[in-house]
Amino acid sequence: MRYPRETAPMTPERQLASVSRPLAFLTLAGVAMGADGIPIGFRGLSLACALILGIWISMIWPVDMLALLAVSIPVQDAGAFEVSVASITLTKLCLFCLAIGWMSRVVAGGRVPIDAIAWAYVLVGTVLGISIVSSSSIAEWSGELYRWLAATFVFITARSEIRERCHFNRLVVGVAVGVIGISLHAMRQVVTSDGPPSFVVNGMLRAYGTFGQPNPLAAYLEMSLPILIAISVVPLVNRRRPSLHSFPLAVSILAVAGGIVTMVLTQSRGGWLGFGAAGVVLLLGFPARARAGVVGGVAVSIAVGLVSGPGLVLAERLLSTFGSGASRVNVTPENWSSQERRAHWGAALNMVRAFPWTGVGAGGFDDAYREYTSDWRFRVSRGHAHNGYLQMAAQAGWGGLVAFFCWIAVIARNAVSAWRAQDRNRSDGRALGGLATIVSFGVHSMVDYLNVLSIGIQLALVLAIALADLPSGANALTEGTDTR
């Protein structure tokens, strides 16, 4: 059996059908996952129906399920269906349906491209898998391995299925809708001060969305905004886009505007650093005059901000990320987070010294932290090393660190190659967006571990979008007939 590729024009009837399938799935999943007051039996029936519908969608229209997966990531913890000891989130439900449906498609004769990035993912997963020899908790080890394997699977699936411009459009809309939704929710939190008092910094609540903490929200935005800016704002600046009447383009621009505001509201220093690095990369796609204007505008804004009270406070907060980490520095409310971060860095280094070849095991940092921290003031682990490179080294030894470096380098190299190979006058900016995203990831990873809360899945989707092999054309976002 071979699943057909739809090539008929998108009539209104077909457009309605393409929307109704995902909406039906989301409705059934929403009923199953958290609507209080609904009988458990009806919720179980809804979950079963959602699984059947989701697997069917994944078999015939896998790009639709990938788009739903992108929408699900920022709302994955908004509701969950408890089964025995497991918690089924919307993201896990989408992944399960995609795994069953898409693998059936592959068995029936589908194409599965395995490129250098996919092998880099496999390398990281293999090294983490080997670390089981020193793991003290199989559950934690399997949880960490699952996060990387899930991202690997999503990248390979999206890489093989994004073949037409309409596929690209749908995934862009999925990413943009997710950003818009979480941005609106986060802004409401800040305006209403709906959050714990510990999140209040400089008199304002830090936006955290549905991620539980501000830093993961900032990381999610970093994995989403660069690609949206690259395919919408950068071409507009270069005057390469014929019109603004494209729905994906309009949604992307709205997501960029809301996402940037939300990024500021997170007050995440790592997020600001990473997004700033992405901005530097994105400037490469601007014409010289526009680039100079942006740089000048940013310089003036910084200068004005530094002479104002709020701007100076924000600058001090950003610089404190890499402030003094001496053990004799007095711990105050102002430097608490910086000192706590350095205590986690020290613990990670001690783990590498103790287990240089295997690490303490994938997912084992949290359990081992208390034994290996040398700072008595910070004896409670925050779950990870507050540094992606040290986290990988602590989990899987030097092999983990090397694999992590190779993974980032392979992605960056492929993005650079794709960008250089494009005609600058016809480029839709995707490859540049992919490069900006991995640069942002690498910079932010110096102060946080980002492969948490399905952010790695978001990164995999964005990379697949950025490096997709689309038909040649002046504009992959707005031009061409919408065919499947």
N, C-alpha and C positions, 0 to 999 in steps of 0.2 A: 504493500500500500504506500502510495506517495501522496503527501499532502499538497494540494494545488496552490500555486501562487496566484492571487487574484490580480488580474490586470485590467478589469473593466473600469470605466470612469466612475468616479465617486458621485453617484446620483444622490439627491436628497434622501431617498429611501435607504441607500447603503450607508450614508452618513449617520442617519438615525440609528441603524442597526449597530454600527460600530461604537456608538455611544451607549446604547442600551445594555450591551453585554457587560461592560465594566460596572455600570451603575447597578445592574441586578446583582452582580457578585458582591459589591460593596454593601448593598442593602442587606443581603443575607448574612454577610460576615458581621455587619454592625449589630444585627439582632442577636447573633450568637455570642458576641463578645462583651457585652457589658450593659445591656439595657436592663436596669434594675426593675424588678416587678414582673418580668416575663418568666413564665414557668420554665424550669430547667429542661424539661422534656422538649418543649418547643424550641428552646435555644439549641439543644442537641440536634434536632431535626434541621434547623437552619444551618448549623455548621456542616452537617452531612451534605445538604444541598449545595452550600457554597463550595465545598470540596469538589463535588462532581462538576459544577459549573466552571470552577477555576481550572481544573485539569483539562476540561474540554477547550476552554479558551487558550490554555497554554499549548495544546496540541495543534490547534488550527491557526490561532492568532497570537503567537508568543510575545510579539512586541506589545500587544495590549496588556499582557500580564507584567511585562517589564515596566511599562508606564505606571501601572497600579502599584508595583513595588516601589517606584520612586515616590509616589504620593504617600505611601504607607510609612516611610521611614520617620518623618517628624511626628507622626501620631501613633507610633507603634505601642506606646505605653498608655494611650488614652483608654484602652479597654483590652481585656484579655480573657480568654476562655480557659478556665482551670480544668485540666484533665489529670486526675490522679495527682502525681507530684510535679507535673509539667504545666507550664503556662504558655498558651498559644496566643501570640500576638498577631496582629494583622500582617506584619512583615514576615513572620514565620509561616503563616498560612499561605501567603503569596509564594514564598520560596518553595514550600512543599508542593503546591500545585504546579509550579514551574518545573521542579525537578522531575515529577512523574510525567507530566504532559510533554515536556520538551525532550526528555529521554526517549519517550515513545516515538516522537517525531524523528529522532536521530536513528533509532533502530529501523525505522521505515525507509531510511535512505537519505537522511539529512546531511548537510555539510557542516563539519566541525573544524574550523581553522585553529590551529595551535601555533601561535606566533611567539616571538621572543618574550613578550610581556607575560603571556600565559605560562611559559616555562619559568620565568622569574617568580611568579606566584607559586608555582609548584615547588621551587627550590625553598622558599620560605616555609611552606607547609611541611616539607620533608624534614628540614632542620628542627622545626618545632616538634614534629612527630618523634624524632630520635630522642628528644629531651625527656621522654617518658622514663628513661633509665634512672633519672634522678628525681622524678616527680614524687611528691608526697601525697598528692591528691589526684586520683584519676578523673574525678569530676571536674576539677579546675583545669586540668590538662586538656580534657576533651572539649571543655567550653572555649578555651582559647584557640584550639585547633579548629573548632567549628567556625569561629569567626573568620579565620583566614580561608578555610575551604569554601565557605559560603561566598566570600568575595571572589575567589577564583572561579567558582561555578558561574556566578553572575557575569563576570567579565567575559568568559568564554561564550556563554549563551548570547549575550548582547552583541558581542563581536561577530558571531555567526549569523545573527538575524537582522541586523541593521544593514539592509541592502538597497533600500529605496529611500527617496526623499520623504515620502509619507511616514516611513518608520522613524526617521530622524525627527520629523515634526512632532510625532506623538510622544517620544521620549523627552523632547525639549519641553513640551507642555506639561508632562508629568513632573519633571524637575521644577519647573517654574511654579506650578500650582502648589507643590509642597512648600516652596519658599514663601509664597504669598500667604498661605494658611498659617505657617508658624510665625511669620512676621507680625501678622495681625494679632495673633494670640499673645505674643511677647510684648507688643506695644500696649495691649490692654493691661498686662501685668504691671508694667512700669507706671502707667497712668493711674491705676487704682492701688498701687503698692501691694499687689497681691503676691506675697512671697514671704519667706522667713526673714526675720530682722538681720540675720547674719549676712544677707545678700545686699544690704544697704551700704553703699560706698559713696562718699562725697555727697551724702544727703539724698541719694537716688537709688532706688532698687535696681539691681543688675538684672537684665532680661535673661531668662533661662528657658522659656518655652515649655515644652514637654520633656526636656532632656534631664531635668532634675538639677542641673548645674549650669552656670553661664558658659563655662569653657567648652563643653560639648556642643552647645548651640552655636557658638562662634565657629567651631570646627566644621559643623554641618554647613554653615553658610559659606565657609572657605571652600568647601568641596563643590559648591553649587554656583556661586556668583561669578567666578572667573569665566566659566564656559558660557554663561548667559551674557556676560558683558562682551565676550569675544565675538559671539554670533549676532549680536544686536547693536550694541553701542559702537563698537570699533568700525564695522562696515558703514554705519551711518555717518561717522566722522569722516570717513574716506569717500563719502558720496557715491557708494557703489550700489546702494539699494534703491530699486526703482520706486517703491511706494511703502507706506506704513499700513496698508490695508490687510496685512496678513495677521490672522489670529495668533499663531505662535509668536510672531514678532511682538505684537502688542502685549501678550501675556509675559513675555520675557522682559520687556522694558519695565513693566509694572513690578515684576519680581525683583529686578535689579534695584529699583528705587526703594522698595520696602525693605529689601535685604540689607542694603547699605546702612539705612537708618537703624535697623535692628542690630547690625554688627557693632555700631557705636554704642548702643544701649546695653550690650552685654558687658561693657567695660573689661573685656578680656584682653589682657596684655599680649598673650600668645596669639590670640586671634588677630589683634591689630598688626602685630609683626608679620604674621603670615600673609594677611590680606594686603599689607603694604608691599611685601615682596612680589605678590601676584600682580599688583598694580604696576610695578616697575617693568615686569615682563610684558604686560598688556600694552604699555606705552610703545613697545617696539612695532606694534601694528598701526600706530598713529602716523599721519604725515608729519614732516619735520615742524611745520608751523604750529600745528595743533599740539604736538608734543611739547614744544617750548612753552606754549600757553598754559598747558596743564601743569608743567613743572613750576612755572612762575606763580600760578594761582595757588598751588600747594605751599610754596615757600612763603607767600604773603600770608596765607591762612595760618601757618605755623607761627610766623612772627607776631601776628595780631593775637593769636591764642596765648603765646607766652607772656604777653604783657597784661593779660587779663587774669583774674583770680581763678576761674574754673579751668582755663587752659593750662595754667601753671600747675594746678593740682593734678590734672590728667597727665602732664608731661612727667611729673615726679613719680606718678604711679607706674608709668611705662618704664622709666629708667630704673625703678626699683627692682624690676625683674632680674637684672643682672648686677644688683648691688652687692655689697660685701657679704660674704658667706662665712666669715670667721666665726669660730665656735664661741668666742668670748663677747660677741656682739649681744647687747641687751635685746631681748625679744619684747617688742611692743605691738600694739594692735596694728600699727602702720606697716611693720615689716614682718608680721606673723607669717603671711602666706609665702613670702620669699624665703624666710628661714626654714619653714616647713618643707618647701621644695628642695632646698639644699640638703636637708636631712635625708630625704628620699634618694637624692643622687648619691649621697655617701653610702647608704645602705645597698644600693644597686652595685656600686663599685666593690663593696665588701663581698657581695655574692659572687661577682666575677672572679675575685681573687680566690675564693673558696672553691668554686667550680668553674675553672676557666674553659673547659671543653664541652660540658653538657649544660651548664647553668643549673638553676634550682628546679627546672622543669617549666614547661609552658603553663602559664596561669599561676605559677607558684610564688610570685613576688609577694603577694598579700600575706600568705601564711608565713613566709620566711622573714618578713620585714622586721618584726620585733627582735628576732635573734641577731640580725646583722646591722641594725641601726646603732650608731655610736653616739647619738644625741639623746640624752635622757629626757629632754623637753618635748620631744616628738616621738612618742612610743606607739602611737596608733597610726596604722597605715591608712592612706587614702586610696588604696587599691592598685596603684601603679607607680612607676618611678618618676612621674612628672618629666619624662624625657624618653622619647621613642627609641632612641639609639641605646641608651642605658637599659631600658626595659627589655629590648631584644637580647642584649648581652647577658643580662641577669637571668632571663628565662632559658636561653639556649647557648650560653657561652659565646666565645669568639665567633663560632660558626653562625650563630644567630645574628650577630652584628654584621658580619660580612654579607650574609644573605640579604639582610635588610638594606644595606648600602647598594648591593647589586640590583635589587628590585627597584629602588628609586632611580639608579643610574640608567637602567634599561628603559624605564618609562620615559625619562627625560630625553634620552638619546633618540628614541623613536618619535617623540613629539617634535624634537628639533629637526629631524630628518624630514618628517611630513611637512613641517612648516616651510623648510627651505625648498622642498620640491614643488610647492604650490606657486601658481602664478599670482603675484601680489595683486594684480588688477582684477582677478576673478576669484580670489580666495574668500571663503565664507568665515574664516577666522577660527575654525574648530581646533586645528592643531595648536595654534597659539594659545587658545583657552586651555587645552590639555597641558601644555607646558607650564602655564601660569598656575594651574591647579597643583601639579606635583611640586613645583617650587614652593608654593604656599604650604603644602603638606610637610615638606622637608624642613622649612624654617620653623613652623609651629611645633614640629616634633622635638625641637631643642628644649622646649619647656613643658611638653605634655605628651602623653601617649594617646594617639587618636583612633586606634582601631578598637573602639568601644561603641556600644549602642547603635550598631549597624552603620556607623559612619564609613567603615571600610567598604560596605556594599554600595553606598552612595558614590564613593570614589571610583569603584569599579565601573559603575554605570556611566559616570562622567567620562572616564578614560575611553570606554567603548564608543561613546558618542563622538568624542574628539578625534578618534583614529579610525572611524568607520570608513569602509571602502564604498563611497557613494558614487552614483553615475556622475560623470563630469558635467559641469554646468556653472553658470555664473553665480548662481545663488541657490544653495541647498535648502534654504529656509523658506523662501517665498516663491520661487519660480518652479515651473514644471507642473504637469498634471498630477494630481494626487491619486496615485495608483498603488495597489498593494503588490 
